[in-house]
Amino acid sequence: MKSRHQRMIGIGLVLAGVALGASFLLRAMNENILFYYSPTQVAAGEPPENRRFRVGGLVVNGSVERAPGDIEVSFVLTDNQQTVPVVFSGILPDLFREGQGIIAHGEFDQGSGNFVADEVLAKHDENYMPPEVAASLKDVHTGGGS
């Protein structure tokens, strides 16, 4: 009888350990997921506050500003319906330029109204556009909303 009781306790402890490990894994995965939002969705306030996410669109022509000798750059993203000002401190990808589709990772600063990016990704050739950017631009042109 005693060995049966000990086995039940052991099984219970193993199940509790597996449940605890699974909960830690799910929490870590949830914190590291970066959802994509278009400039229209950002302007509408859809992204959660104090949470990292991705925003993508086309870099507005004439919007890239950088002080000489400074690595901080600001530019404006658009989905041809709304715009989002972006501030990035770092080295931009070689393929970054105005009129091009990009995706930026970071957080939206409610106080300044800027998206503060910590990573900027640019397309890798002339024919490629990130799928999220292409879909959000297509939605805008067809009159649909995401």
Secondary structure, DSSP 8 states (H G I E B T S, - for coil): -HHHHHHHHHHHHHHHHHHHHHHHHHHHHHHH---EE-HHHHHTT-S-TT--EEEEEEE-TT--EE-TT--EEEEEEE-SS-EEEEEEES---TT--TT-EEEEEEEEETTTTEEEEEEEEE-SSTT---HHHHHHHHHHHHT---
